[in-house]
Amino acid sequence: MRRLGLIQGAVASLALVGWLPLAQADTLDVVKDRGYVQCGVTTGFAGFSTPDDKGQWHGLDIDLCRAVAAAVLGDAGKFKAVPLNSQQRFTALQSGEIDLLARNTSVTQRRDTALGAIHAGINFYDGQGFLVPKELGVTSAKELDGATICMQTGTSNENTMADWARANNIKYKPVVIEQFSEVVNAFAAGRCDVFSTDASGLASIRISKLKNPEDYVVLPEIISKEPLGPFVRQGDDVWLNAVKWSLMAMIEAEELGVTSANVEQQLKSSSPSIQRLLGVVPGAGKNLRLDDKWAYNIVRQVGNYGESYERNVGMGSPLKIPRGLNALWTKGGLMYALPIR
Ligand SMILES: N[C@@H](CCC(=O)N[C@@H](CS)C(=O)NCC(=O)O)C(=O)O
């Protein structure tokens, strides 16, 4: 009885903290039982996470949701996209509404420590920039003194903007709005001179949300590091590994030249690295508590990182963002898979 009381007491005090009880849960088991991954994404952001007219979601972040579903459940389709604005995203993770946050979220020390969340890798290296109407005649961010700047509530962009302005002796008037569509409308209607967020976001907004994209220009300055990546809850290491290594497998597959198109032939490869990646070697999924074919399922159903990049945000997409920092480390970029062995 006394013991039970102690446990109840402990549970009650954990409940006060909010996110802790869920942090104790084993999300991998929860997801396997439920049969699908609940993936927190944007409310609709071309290139990263956006639904088509049939309600099917696409994007670089969606491919991460799909990769985790393929690794854990053997089927990339077994995920549910949970649309979240910038402000809602960490609460949704803390409360257990989602298993995984895959939503153009910058990793910062505060987010990785103080919110009960922990990042599981980087799937897009970005930086904050500025989008302006051409008619403003501005060619550099240094000319923005006195400008009105639109941003979304709950983004890292607000603080970064304030820091940069202070350091550069620039005065500006922030217009900060919670819903994405409303910030975009405010900008399109000229309620602010500038939209400031991640450069990828600016490219996406310009191409998919503004009537005449050619009337707008992204300024050359990038004022911060915005490493974007998935987050899970702290204290759930098995699940953290499932997400982290799903992303690694996509990058490793690109490094090894394994694609969705050649993966069947690659099963016969004599390369030990490829054999391990594709689960030809028995026991390849054991330590992750996944099926040996976990990475094979990712590559076959989702593709490697380069394929996902090109089709969603790269040259095969309307965004046409060059690989830049997101190229493989062997090609001058920062994408580097930790060894799968
Ligand atoms: N990387 C920044 C910004 C990410 C962010 O939330 N950007 C906004 C503005 S472009 C967005 O994606 N909004 C989409 C939505 O709320 O659905 C962060 O993590 O705070």
The ligand as a Tripos MOL2 file, in Angstrom:
@<TRIPOS>MOLECULE
LIG
   20    19     1     0     0
SMALL
NO_CHARGES

@<TRIPOS>ATOM
      1 N1         13.2230   28.0730  -38.3010 N.3       1 LIG1
      2 C1         12.4720   29.0580  -37.5760 C.3       1 LIG1
      3 C2         11.2140   29.4870  -38.3480 C.3       1 LIG1
      4 C3         10.3000   28.3420  -38.6400 C.3       1 LIG1
      5 C4          8.8620   28.7740  -38.8400 C.2       1 LIG1
      6 O1          7.9850   28.3930  -38.0500 O.2       1 LIG1
      7 N2          8.6130   29.5320  -39.9080 N.am      1 LIG1
      8 C5          7.2620   29.9750  -40.1600 C.3       1 LIG1
      9 C6          7.2700   31.1880  -41.0530 C.3       1 LIG1
     10 S1          7.8520   30.9320  -42.6570 S.3       1 LIG1
     11 C7          6.4640   28.7860  -40.7140 C.2       1 LIG1
     12 O2          7.0080   27.8200  -41.1290 O.2       1 LIG1
     13 N3          5.1560   28.8930  -40.6920 N.am      1 LIG1
     14 C8          4.2840   27.8750  -41.2140 C.3       1 LIG1
     15 C9          3.0750   27.6160  -40.3440 C.2       1 LIG1
     16 O3          2.9130   28.1980  -39.2660 O.co2     1 LIG1
     17 O4          2.2780   26.7800  -40.7710 O.co2     1 LIG1
     18 C10        12.0680   28.4950  -36.2180 C.2       1 LIG1
     19 O5         12.2980   27.3210  -35.9790 O.co2     1 LIG1
     20 O6         11.5390   29.2440  -35.4140 O.co2     1 LIG1
@<TRIPOS>BOND
     1     1     2 1
     2     2     3 1
     3     2    18 1
     4     3     4 1
     5     4     5 1
     6     5     6 2
     7     5     7 1
     8     7     8 1
     9     8     9 1
    10     8    11 1
    11     9    10 1
    12    11    12 2
    13    11    13 1
    14    13    14 1
    15    14    15 1
    16    15    16 2
    17    15    17 1
    18    18    19 2
    19    18    20 1
@<TRIPOS>SUBSTRUCTURE
     1 LIG1         1 GROUP 0 **** ****
